[in-house]
Amino acid sequence: MSFRACPYCMSIRIYPYMGFMTGQQYQCQDCENISAIILEFDDEESYKAVLAARLSEEE
């Protein structure tokens, strides 16, 4: 199972926003960012590793 995440807040609550001629875009339900660029992970462990690294950088 793959995971898609918001590049800004790392939420996995992102949904398709727009497509067709403009290309696929996604909207995050937590930070409401709209972006064509998302992060995609192959498994939950990869997602958690990146999330932990990002949180440690912020501290």
Phi, psi and omega in degrees: 000129179264156180241137171250138183224151176290131180288347182267311184246358179066017177287145175264007179270066177244147184224151176303137182250314185206158179207217179062240187291333183271354185086165183289132175232155182232150175240132177277132180281346180267309182258356178063018177288141176247125185208150173272346182258125177229165174261135180234131183241145180284330181211170184294326181296319178297316179299314181294326179294316179292319178298317179295320179295320179293320179293322179290330176291326181288338183280000000 
